Amino acid sequence: MTTISKSMSSIVKSLESSLNTGNLQKMSETMDSFERQFVNMEVQAEFMESSMAGSTSLSTPEDQVGSLMQQVADDYGLEVSVGLPQAAGHAISSKDEEKVSEDDLSRRLAELKARG
């Protein structure tokens, strides 16, 4: 990272110099140098990202991850649920039951109207 920082610093100084003198050739060379540095930086970043992703996902045992999660949860008084949530145990009422309850409600409403 320090190499990139030093390189960018020299590119900026060179660009300022070429802007002050109005030398278009030097300005073009400086911009080409900047582009090469930028491409190199992208390649290095991509390599590091792929290396880190591959090493962490393949080398970390799942049981150790689970153990660490449980330890942190215990330290902070949290509950860790690793399993998937279970489906609700509610029974779906049938149309007949709904019809009976609607009939019952209608009958009760008629009784209340008759009283009042």
C-alpha positions as CSV (number, residue, x, y, z in Angstrom):
1,M,0.0,0.0,0.0
2,T,2.9,2.4,0.7
3,T,4.3,1.7,-2.7
4,I,1.0,2.7,-4.3
5,S,0.8,5.8,-2.1
6,K,4.4,6.8,-3.1
7,S,3.7,6.1,-6.8
8,M,0.5,8.2,-6.8
9,S,2.3,11.0,-5.0
10,S,5.0,11.1,-7.7
11,I,2.3,11.0,-10.4
12,V,0.5,13.9,-8.9
13,K,3.7,15.9,-8.7
14,S,4.5,15.1,-12.3
15,L,1.0,16.1,-13.4
16,E,1.2,19.4,-11.5
17,S,4.6,20.1,-13.2
18,S,3.3,19.3,-16.6
19,L,0.2,21.5,-16.0
20,N,2.3,24.4,-15.0
21,T,4.6,24.2,-18.0
22,G,1.8,23.3,-20.4
23,N,3.7,20.3,-21.7
24,L,1.0,18.1,-23.3
25,Q,3.5,15.3,-24.1
26,K,4.6,15.0,-20.4
27,M,0.9,15.3,-19.3
28,S,0.0,12.4,-21.6
29,E,2.8,10.2,-20.2
30,T,1.8,11.0,-16.7
31,M,-1.8,10.1,-17.3
32,D,-0.6,6.8,-18.9
33,S,1.5,6.1,-15.8
34,F,-1.5,6.8,-13.6
35,E,-3.6,4.4,-15.7
36,R,-1.0,1.6,-15.4
37,Q,-0.8,2.2,-11.6
38,F,-4.6,2.1,-11.3
39,V,-4.8,-1.2,-13.3
40,N,-2.1,-2.7,-11.2
41,M,-3.9,-1.7,-8.0
42,E,-7.1,-3.2,-9.3
43,V,-5.4,-6.5,-10.1
44,Q,-3.7,-6.6,-6.7
45,A,-7.0,-5.9,-4.9
46,E,-8.9,-8.5,-6.9
47,F,-6.2,-11.1,-6.2
48,M,-6.2,-10.3,-2.4
49,E,-10.0,-10.5,-2.3
50,S,-10.2,-13.8,-4.1
51,S,-7.4,-15.2,-1.9
52,M,-9.0,-14.1,1.3
53,A,-12.4,-15.4,0.3
54,G,-11.1,-18.8,-0.7
55,S,-8.9,-19.2,2.4
56,T,-11.5,-18.2,5.0
57,S,-14.4,-20.1,3.6
58,L,-12.4,-23.3,3.0
59,S,-10.2,-23.4,6.1
60,T,-12.7,-22.4,8.8
61,P,-14.3,-25.5,10.4
62,E,-18.1,-25.1,10.8
63,D,-18.1,-26.6,14.3
64,Q,-15.5,-24.0,15.5
65,V,-17.6,-21.2,14.0
66,G,-20.7,-22.5,15.8
67,S,-18.8,-22.8,19.1
68,L,-17.5,-19.3,18.8
69,M,-21.0,-18.0,18.1
70,Q,-22.3,-19.8,21.1
71,Q,-19.5,-18.4,23.3
72,V,-20.2,-14.9,22.3
73,A,-23.9,-15.4,22.8
74,D,-23.2,-16.8,26.3
75,D,-21.0,-13.8,27.1
76,Y,-23.7,-11.3,26.2
77,G,-26.7,-13.3,27.4
78,L,-28.1,-13.9,24.0
79,E,-29.8,-17.0,22.6
80,V,-28.4,-18.5,19.4
81,S,-30.9,-20.4,17.3
82,V,-29.1,-22.3,14.6
83,G,-32.0,-24.3,13.2
84,L,-34.7,-23.0,10.9
85,P,-37.9,-21.8,12.3
86,Q,-40.7,-24.4,12.5
87,A,-44.0,-24.1,10.7
88,A,-46.9,-22.9,12.8
89,G,-49.0,-25.6,14.3
90,H,-52.3,-24.0,13.7
91,A,-55.0,-26.0,12.0
92,I,-56.9,-24.4,9.2
93,S,-60.6,-24.4,9.7
94,S,-62.8,-25.9,7.1
95,K,-65.6,-24.1,5.3
96,D,-68.2,-26.1,7.2
97,E,-66.9,-24.9,10.5
98,E,-67.0,-21.3,9.3
99,K,-70.5,-21.8,8.0
100,V,-71.6,-23.2,11.4
101,S,-70.1,-20.2,13.2
102,E,-71.7,-17.8,10.8
103,D,-75.1,-19.4,11.3
104,D,-74.6,-19.3,15.0
105,L,-73.7,-15.6,14.9
106,S,-76.7,-14.8,12.7
107,R,-79.0,-16.7,15.1
108,R,-77.5,-14.8,18.1
109,L,-77.9,-11.5,16.3
110,A,-81.6,-12.2,15.5
111,E,-82.2,-13.1,19.2
112,L,-80.6,-9.8,20.3
113,K,-82.7,-7.8,17.9
114,A,-85.8,-9.6,19.1
115,R,-85.0,-8.5,22.7
116,G,-84.3,-4.9,22.0
